[in-house]
Amino acid sequence: MELMLYVLGHAHGIAQLSTYKYQGPNDFSAKVGVIDESPVMRNLYKQIEKVSKEDSSVVIEGEIGTGKELIANAIHNHSKRSNHPLIAINCGAISNELIHAELFGYEKDAFAGAQHRKIGQFELAQGGTLFLDRVGELPKEEQANLLRFLEEKTIIRIGSIEKIIIDARIIIAADGDLKALVREGKFRKDLYYRLRVLQLEIPPLRTRICDIKQLALHFFNKFARNRKYTEKSFSQKVF
């Protein structure tokens, strides 16, 4: 059943992308504000621009430090939801005891210490995009709640019985191979198939050596701006 949902969802996403006319990766990468020369990154920006025009959930995979949140920002900022919030949550930075309240919120007096109503991150993302980083570290119970949201598009605050309709696009990111976590039993298979309608994989810098020079020059110019440095660039020996 999960595999069928994935196949149908993925086919739907690809069908949506096939109707989009791509305008060129160079222009888009400039708008994103990322410097690159490698064909693999230009192809990635081509995929990002296509994905940004659709509204399906997206899985972004890549090693730590490859810029997954930057990609999520690019997708949101060039989507039809760009006038609404992009809410980013690092699932690995919130304790298991607090993650549910952080995501879904709670009512006043829902538990000891709940002195006022708290609006959760799902509600704050209303009309926009919810970006869940390091989603592989989300507890199993919250994985079930995320799956329920994807199926029903509703949430319930802690201490309430009222269902709240939420219109938000979900983008998730994982450090490495999320499918490996599925095989290890650390991530729900049905949730994985439900989320993975569209997928982007960010290559590490070591696989695109030709981008190093452009990145170095970009950051040099950024930090040297308004500073009186004698040297204005790098020697060729550096590269």
C-alpha positions in Angstrom: 0.0 0.0 0.0 2.8 2.4 0.9 4.7 1.6 -2.3 1.5 2.3 -4.3 1.0 5.7 -2.6 4.6 6.6 -3.3 4.4 5.5 -7.0 1.2 7.4 -7.5 2.4 10.5 -5.7 5.7 10.5 -7.5 4.0 10.1 -10.8 1.7 13.0 -10.0 4.7 15.2 -9.1 6.6 14.3 -12.3 3.5 14.9 -14.3 3.2 18.4 -12.8 6.8 19.2 -13.5 6.5 18.1 -17.1 4.1 20.9 -17.8 6.5 23.6 -16.5 8.7 25.4 -19.1 12.1 25.9 -17.7 13.8 29.3 -18.3 17.4 28.4 -17.6 19.5 27.5 -14.5 21.9 30.4 -14.7 19.3 33.1 -14.1 17.7 31.1 -11.3 21.0 30.4 -9.5 21.7 34.1 -9.6 18.3 34.8 -8.0 19.0 32.2 -5.3 22.3 34.0 -4.6 24.5 30.9 -4.9 27.8 30.9 -6.8 28.5 27.8 -8.9 30.1 26.6 -12.1 29.7 22.8 -12.0 27.2 21.1 -14.3 25.8 19.1 -11.3 24.8 22.2 -9.4 23.4 23.9 -12.5 21.2 20.8 -13.0 20.2 21.0 -9.3 19.1 24.6 -9.8 17.1 23.6 -12.8 15.3 21.0 -10.6 14.8 23.6 -7.8 13.1 26.0 -10.1 10.8 23.4 -11.4 10.0 22.1 -7.9 9.3 25.7 -6.6 6.4 26.0 -9.1 4.6 23.0 -7.6 2.9 22.5 -4.3 3.8 18.9 -3.4 5.9 17.8 -0.5 9.7 17.7 -1.1 12.5 15.7 0.4 15.9 17.3 0.4 18.8 15.0 1.1 22.5 15.8 1.5 25.4 15.7 3.9 25.7 18.2 6.8 26.7 21.6 5.6 25.5 21.2 2.0 22.9 24.0 2.3 19.6 22.2 2.6 18.0 25.1 4.4 19.2 27.4 1.7 17.5 25.2 -0.9 14.3 25.1 1.1 14.4 28.9 1.2 14.9 29.1 -2.5 11.9 26.7 -3.1 9.6 28.8 -0.8 10.7 32.2 -2.1 10.0 31.3 -5.7 6.7 29.5 -5.0 3.2 30.8 -5.0 3.4 30.7 -1.1 6.3 33.3 -1.0 4.0 36.0 0.5 3.3 33.7 3.5 5.7 32.5 6.2 8.5 29.9 5.9 8.8 28.3 9.3 12.0 26.2 9.8 12.3 23.7 12.6 15.4 21.7 13.5 13.9 18.4 14.7 17.2 17.4 16.2 17.5 20.5 18.4 14.3 20.0 20.3 13.9 17.4 23.1 11.4 14.5 22.6 9.4 15.9 25.5 8.9 19.3 23.9 8.7 18.6 20.2 4.9 17.8 20.1 4.0 21.1 21.9 6.5 23.0 19.6 4.9 21.6 16.4 1.2 21.5 17.4 0.9 24.1 20.2 -1.3 23.8 23.3 -4.1 25.4 25.1 -3.9 27.3 28.4 -3.9 24.9 31.4 -3.4 21.9 29.1 -0.7 20.7 31.5 1.3 22.1 34.5 3.0 25.3 33.5 0.8 26.0 30.4 -0.1 29.5 31.6 -1.3 30.7 28.2 -2.2 29.3 24.7 0.8 28.5 22.5 0.5 28.5 18.7 2.5 25.7 17.2 4.8 25.8 14.2 2.2 24.2 11.9 -0.2 27.0 12.6 2.5 29.6 12.2 3.2 28.2 8.7 -0.5 28.7 7.6 -0.6 29.5 3.9 3.2 29.1 3.6 5.8 26.4 4.0 6.9 24.3 7.0 10.5 23.1 6.7 11.5 20.2 9.0 15.3 19.8 9.1 17.0 16.7 10.4 13.6 15.0 10.2 15.2 11.6 10.7 15.6 12.5 14.3 11.8 13.0 14.8 10.4 10.6 17.4 8.2 7.8 16.1 5.1 9.3 17.8 5.7 12.6 16.0 6.3 10.8 12.7 2.8 9.3 13.1 1.4 12.8 13.8 3.1 14.2 10.7 1.6 11.4 8.6 -1.8 12.2 10.0 -1.4 15.8 9.1 -0.4 14.9 5.5 -3.5 12.7 5.2 -6.0 15.1 6.9 -4.4 18.5 6.7 -5.5 19.2 10.2 -3.9 19.5 13.7 -5.1 19.4 17.3 -3.5 21.5 20.0 -2.6 19.8 23.2 -5.6 20.2 25.6 -8.1 20.6 22.8 -10.4 18.5 20.7 -10.9 21.0 18.0 -9.4 20.2 14.6 -7.7 23.1 12.9 -7.3 23.1 9.1 -3.8 23.9 8.0 -2.8 24.9 4.5 1.0 24.5 4.5 3.5 22.9 2.2 5.9 20.5 3.8 9.6 20.4 2.9 11.8 18.0 4.9 15.5 17.6 5.0 17.7 14.7 6.2 21.4 14.4 6.7 22.3 11.6 4.3 20.1 8.8 3.1 16.6 8.9 4.6 15.8 5.5 3.0 18.5 3.9 5.0 16.7 5.1 8.2 13.6 3.4 6.8 15.5 0.1 6.4 16.9 0.4 9.9 13.4 0.9 11.3 14.1 4.4 12.5 11.8 6.2 10.1 8.3 5.2 9.2 8.1 3.6 5.7 4.5 4.9 5.0 5.6 8.4 6.0 8.7 8.2 3.8 6.6 7.2 0.8 4.0 9.9 1.5 6.6 12.7 1.7 8.8 11.7 -1.1 6.7 13.0 -3.9 9.5 15.2 -5.1 13.2 14.7 -4.1 16.3 16.8 -4.4 19.8 15.6 -3.5 22.6 18.1 -2.9 26.1 16.9 -3.9 28.9 17.7 -1.4 31.5 20.2 -2.4 34.2 17.5 -2.7 32.4 16.2 -5.8 32.4 19.6 -7.5 35.9 20.9 -7.1 35.4 23.6 -9.8 33.0 25.5 -7.6 35.7 26.1 -4.9 37.3 29.0 -6.6 34.0 30.8 -7.2 32.9 30.2 -3.7 36.2 31.5 -2.3 36.1 34.6 -4.3 32.5 35.2 -3.4 33.1 35.0 0.3 36.4 37.0 0.1 34.6 39.9 -1.7 31.8 39.7 0.8 34.0 40.0 3.9 36.5 42.4 2.2 33.7 44.9 1.3 34.2 48.2 3.1 37.5 47.0 4.6 40.9 48.4 3.6 42.7 45.2 2.5 45.9 45.5 0.4 45.2 42.2 -1.3 41.9 42.1 -3.3 41.9 38.5 -4.3 43.7 35.1 -4.0 46.9 34.1 -5.8 46.5 31.4 -8.4 48.7 29.2 -6.3 45.8 28.9 -3.8 43.7 27.0 -6.4 
